[in-house]
Amino acid sequence: MSANLPLADLGRPFDNSYARLPETFYTRVAPTPVPSPKMIVFNHALAAELGLNGQRLDGPEGAAVFSGNQLANGSEPIAQAYAGHQFGHFTRLGDGRAILLGEVVNDRGQRYDIQLKGSGPTPYSRRGDGRAALGPVMREYIISEAMHGLDIPTTRSLAVVTTGAPVYRETTVPGAILTRVASSHIRVGTFELFAANRDTKGVQTLAAHTLARHYPALADTSNPYLSLLEAVIEAQAALIARWMHVGFIHGVMNTDNMTLSGETIDYGPCAFLDTYDPGTVFSSIDHHGRYAYGNQPQIAQWNLARLAEALLPLIDNEPEIALKLAEEAINRFPERFRQLWLAGMRSKLGLSTEETDDGALVARLLAWMKENQADFTNTFRDLTADALPQGAVYRDSEFSTWYTDWQARLARQSGGMMDVVLRMAAHNPTVIARNHRVEQAIRAGVDDGDFSVMHALVAALKSPYQDNPEHLEYRDPPDPSEVVHQTFCGT
């Protein structure tokens, strides 16, 4: 299949470890060429990190490779097989519109997948066209780079290429392909597929591959598969805590969207909070609020329990012992998440020491924010000011009482206010990918072919913790007419 496509040189050899696994893990399939690929945005910083020839790839040659019209030398394109619980219901899935070109290893020995999203149908497409629309591709580029700027583990985007062909959704829209870069695309749902097939050997092969790729130090522990489960629990607890610290809502936390590496993956109906409310849902397909902002920790634990179920035969030969060990590990998630979440919230409030009532102090602030529809990001950033913030919302007596208590709490720790301000500034972004700004960028690109709005937004999101006067406009919450009430899945 791939031999029919011309070859190109990325400037880096491929090493396709996943393609060396048994063929039950994937199907070999080449991208489907497109009529008129055009590079819209190329991530030079990421290309340099990967060791790719960015200067040559940011142009027609790169557009040909990242549209699937040419294959890179050494690439072994595959569509990965996996399953997943989608809104709680088990489904057999697979890469229905994505093709893994292969893996590159950079100068530091770090291995990365390079995947095309929207590159044509695969055996897992389930009657879909295998294509992607420009709007969702732009959304993933913007928000994955925003998450990287916030220092949150994430897949990243190397390039966006328009295809020159329309795709048909509710309306006819321009087609595009995203080049996604990930530490791997191994998901909880990948393990679920083999467990559902009662293929214990497949689960073990996948677990051994995951250990070698992400957690090599655990291979020599007394129970490496239990250690793998515990490591993924830790990685996901840390990841979800980081989401909560910046008001990020994933929107579709199905098990096929949870990675074993601990990276955020799949930016479909995702969004950031404006006003604080733990019940906030933006996703147009989340009709019952399963994946609301405040539910994300509990959903993460539920997803991890599905991973534990798949690993049970490997954890111990005795089912009762395996179940007990797995349950103990899963049941530690809530407390570990709370520890990580509270540590981050302390930093957001400038607290460098620990006191028993810190959790209550945070809870009081969040309750006030919800009651007064305060902006999540700007409230924390306003608190870095030398005095009580001047906004009308801060004249509330309940907030004044909380503020006095917070100041008293700060006075009980060593160090001066400069230390407090520096700590808060490092943990409270001034700029996030606000929904209305993302929508403005998408509309300009899709409707008018104007990608300057997207480029300006991405530039502002690169240094979100810095006070850059050039980016003041991106701090503002939306006007009532600009509020985005729903975000949409990109399928």
N, C-alpha and C positions, 0 to 999 in steps of 0.2 A: 504493500500500500504506500508506504512512505517513499519507496524508491522512485515513484513517479513525480515527486516534487524536487525542484532544484535545491541545491545545498548552499548554505551560507556559513560564514565563520563568525561566531560571537566574540572571538578573542579569548575564549576560555573553554577547555575541554569539558564534556559531559561525563558524569559517572553515574550510571542509572541503577542504583542499588535496588530500588523498588521493582524495577522491571526484571530483576534477577530472582524475584520471589516466584512461587508457583503461579501458574496462569489463572488459578481460581481467584487471584487477587485483583485482576484487571483484564481488560481486553485491549489488544493492540489495534489502534485506529489512528489514521492520519487526520489532521485538520482538513476541512473542506475549503478550498480556495474561494476568495471573494473578488469581485470585479475591479474595485478601484480603491485599494487601501491608502490611507493618508494618516501620517503621524500627527496627533493632536497635542499630546503632551508626553514628554520623556523625562524620566527621573534620573538626572545625571549623578546625583549624590548616591543613590542606590546602586546604579551601574558601577560606580567606582568601588563601592563596598563589595560588590560581587566580583570585581576584577574583570568586568566586561569593557569592551571598546565603545564607550559612550559616544565619542565624537563621530564614529562611523555609523553607529546604530540610530542616531537621532536624525533620521532622514528617510529617503526612499528604501534603502536597504533594510533598515530597522522596521519600517512599515511592512515590508514584504515578509520578514521573519515573524513579526508579532501579530500579523494577520493570519498566519498559517499558509501563505502563498509560497514561502520557502521554508525548508527545514534547516536547522543548524546542524553542522557537522557533529556526529556523535549522538544526536538526539534519538531516543527510542520512544516515540509518542504512544501514550497509553491513556485509557479512561479507567479510573479506579472504581472498583466495586465496593459498595458499603450499604448499610441499612440505616435505620434510625427511627426513633420515636418522634413523630411530628405532632405537636400538640397532644402528646400522651398516647398516640396510636402508632403501633409498629408498622413500618413500611420498608419494603426492599427498594433500595435506591441505586445510587451509582452516579458517576459524572455524566449527567445528561446533556450538558452543554459546555463541558470543560475537558481539556486534554492536557495531561502532564507531559511536557516536552522532555523533561529529564531533570537532573540535579547537577549543580555546579558546586565546587568546593573552592572557597576563596583563599587568599594568602594566609589567613589565620587558621585554616583547617576547618572552617565552619561550612556546613553543607546546607544548601538551599534548593527547594523545588522551584522550577519555573513552569508556570501553568498558564494556558490560554483559556479565558472564559468567554464563551460566545463564538467558539471556533467551529461550530457545526454539529450535526447529530452524531450520536454514539449509540451502541446497543442498549444504553440505559436511558435513552431520551423519552421513552414512554409516550410516543406520538408527538413529542415536541419538536420544534424546528432546530434546536441546538444553538440558537442565536441569542444575542443580547442586544437590548436597546441602548442607545447612547446615554439616556438620562441615568439609569441605574449604574452604568459603568462609570460615569462622572461622579456619582455619589460615592461609590466605593473608593475611587481614587482620592477624593477629597477627605473622606472621613478616616480612611486607613492612614493617610499621612498626618491627619490631625491627631490621631491616637499615638502615632510614632513621636510627634512633637511633644505630646503630654507624657512621654516615657512610659507608655503602657504597652505591654507585649502584644504584638499584632502582626498579622500578615501585612505585606506592603504591596504597592503598585508600582510597576516599572514603566509601563507605557499604556496609553490609550490610542487606539487606531480606529478611525471610522472605516467602514467597509465599502461604501459606495452603493450599498443595497439596502432597501427598507426591510423592516421587520413588522409583523402584523400582530398587534395586541388589541386593546380596545380601539385604537386608531392606528394608522400607518405612521411609523416613527423611524428615524435614522438608525441603522445598525452600527454596532461598534464591538470591539474586542478589547478586553482588559488583560494585561499580562500581570499575573499575581505571583508574588514571591513569598514563600513560607518556609519555616524550618522543616516542616513536613505537612502533609495533608492527612495524617493518621488521625482518625476521629473515634470517639466513643462508638459511633455507629459502625465503624469498620470492624470492631470487635464483635458488635452485636450480630453482624451478618454471619460470621462463622459460628457463633454460639447458637444462632437460630437454626443453622444447618446441622447442628450437633457434630461439628467438625472440630474436635478438641485439638487435633494436630494443627489445623489452620490457626486456631487461637494461639497455640504455643509458638508457632512460627512467627506470627504477627507480634506477639509479646517479646520474643527474643530480638526481633528486628527493632522494635521500639526501644528496648533497653539499650541496644548497641548504638542507636542513633541519638537518643536524647538523655539517657541515664546510664552511661556505661559503668560508672562506679558501683551501681547496684547489682551488677551481674554476679558478683562474688559474695553477696550477702547470704545469710542462711536460708532465706526465703525470698528469692529475687522477685517473684511475681506479686507477693504481698507488698514488698518494698516498692514495686512499680505502682501499685494502687495508691499507696501512701504518698508517693512523690507527686502523682497526678492530683490527688486531693489537695496537697499543699500548693501546687502551682495554680490550681483553679480557685482556691480560697484567696490567694494573693491577687489573682486577676480580677475576680468579682469585686473584691474590696476596692481595687483601684478604679473600676468602673463607677462604683458608688461614690467615690470621693469627688469625681468630676461631673456627676449627674448623667452618665451615659446609660442609655437604654438600648440593649441589643435588639429587642423586638421579636426575635424568632429563635429562642434558645432550645431548639430541638437537639437531640443527641448527636445528630450528624453535623451539628454546628459547634461541637465542643471538641477541641483538639487535645491530644495527649501531651503536646509540647507546652500547653498553657498559653498559647497565643489566641488573641481575638481573631475570629474568622467569620466571613460572610456578612457583609454590610448591606443587607437588604432594607427592611423597614426600620432601620436604626435611627436614633435621634438623641439629642441632648436636652435636658430639662431647661426650660426658661424659669417659670415660677415653680417653686418646690411643692411637690405633692407625691408621696410614695405610690399612689394609685395611678400615676400617669401612664397612659398607653397611647402610642402614636400609630402602631402598626394597623393597617387597614384589615388585616386578616386575623388579628387577635381579638375576636368578638367578646370574649369573656374575661379578658385581662390576665390570662395565665402568665404572660411574660411582662407584666407591669414592672416599673422601676423597683418598687419595694419587694417584689416577689423573686428577684433574681438570685439571692442567696439560697432560698429554699429550692428553686428549680435546679440550681447547680448541684445541690446535694442529691436531688432526685436523679439527675443525669448520671452522677457518679455511682449511684447505686446500680444503675444498669451496667456500667463498666464492671463493677464488683461481681455482678451475677455472671458475666461472661468469663471472668477470671477464676471463678470458684474451682473448676476442676484442676487448675494449676496451683492453687494456693495450698491445697492439701488433698491427699488421696481419700481421706475420710470426709464425707460431705458435711457432717455435723461440725467438725473442727473447722473446715474451710468457711462455712457459713458464720460461725462464731467470730473468727478472725476478721472476716470481711465486714461484718456488722459493727464490730468494735472500731474499725478504721473509719467507716462511713459515719458513725455516730460522733466521731470527734470533729467532724467538719464544722458544725455550728459554732462551737467554742473557738476553734482555730480561726474561722472567718471573723468572729467578733473581735478577737485579739488584734488581728491585722487591720480590721476596719477602724477600731478605736485608736490604734496607734497612728493611723493616717489622719483621723479626725483631730487627735491631739496636735499633730503637726500643723493642720489647717488653722488651729486656734493658737498656735505659738507655744504650746505646752511642751516643755522639755523633760518634765518629771511626771510621775504617775501618782494619782490620788484616787481613792475609792469612788468618789462622787463624780469623776470626770465623765462617765457615761451619762449620768443624769444631766450634767451641764450641757452636753451636746444635745441630748434629747429635748431639753427645754428650748434650745435655739431652733431646732428643726420644727418643733411643734408651733413655735411662734411664726416661723417662716411659712408654714402651711396655712395657718390661720389668716395671715396677712398677705398671702400670695406674693411673697417676696422672691426676688430673683435669686436663684441658688448660687450662681457663679459670682454675681456682683456683690451679694451680701458678704460673702467671705472675703472678697477683695477689699470691700469698703472697711472691713474691720482692721486692715493694716494701717489705717490713718492714725495720726497721733491723738486725735480726740474723737468723741462720739460723732459718727457720721451725720451729715446735715440733711439727708433726705427726709421728706415728710413721714415716711413709714417708720423712721427710727425715733420719732417723737412719742411713740406709743409707750405707755407706762410699764407694760410688761417687758418690753425690750429694754427699757432703761434699768429696770431691776436686774434683768439678766446681765446686762453690760457691767453693772456695778459688781456683781458676783464674779464675773469673768476677770475683771481687773484685780479683784482681791485674790483670785486664784493665781494669776500671773505674778502677783507680788510675793507669793509664797515660794517661788522657785528662784534659784540663783541666776545671775546674768541680768543684763539690763534690757531696756526696751528695744535697743538696736538688734539684739539677738532674736527677740520675739518677732520683730518686723521681717528680718531676713528669713527666719524659718517659715513664716506665713507666706511670704512672697514666693518662696521656692515650692510651695505646695498648693497655692491657689492661683489658677490661671487667670489672666486678664482677658484672654481671647479663647473661645471655643468655636467649634463648627456649628454655630446657631442654625436652626432649621430654616429660618427665612433667608439667611445668607446662602446656604447650600441650594435652596430652591431658586434663588435669583441667579446663581451661577449656572444651574442646570437649564433654566428657561432661556438664558442668553445663548447658551451653546446649542440647545436643541432647536429653538425657534429662529434664531438669528445667525447661527454659525459664529457667534462671538465668544471666544474662549478667554478673552482678557479678564473677564469677571472671575472666572475660575482660577486663573493664574494669580491674580491679586489676592484672592482668598487663601489659596494654598501658601503663598508667601507669608501672609499674616499668621498662619497656623504653625509655621516652623519654629517659632520662639514664643510659645504662648505664655510663659511666665515672666517675660520681660515687658517693661513699660515702654513701648515704642510709640512715640507721638504720631508716627505715620499710620498707625493701626487703630487709632482711637474710635473710628466709626464702627469697628467690628465688636466693640464692647457693648454696644447698645442693645437692649432687648427689642423685640419687634414692636412696632406700632400695632394697634388693634387690627388694622387692615392687612398687616403682614403676617399675622400669626398662622403657623402651619398646624393644622389639626390632625392630619393623617400623613403617614409615609407609606410607601408601597413596596412590596416585594418585587425583585427584579426579574422574576422568571417569566 
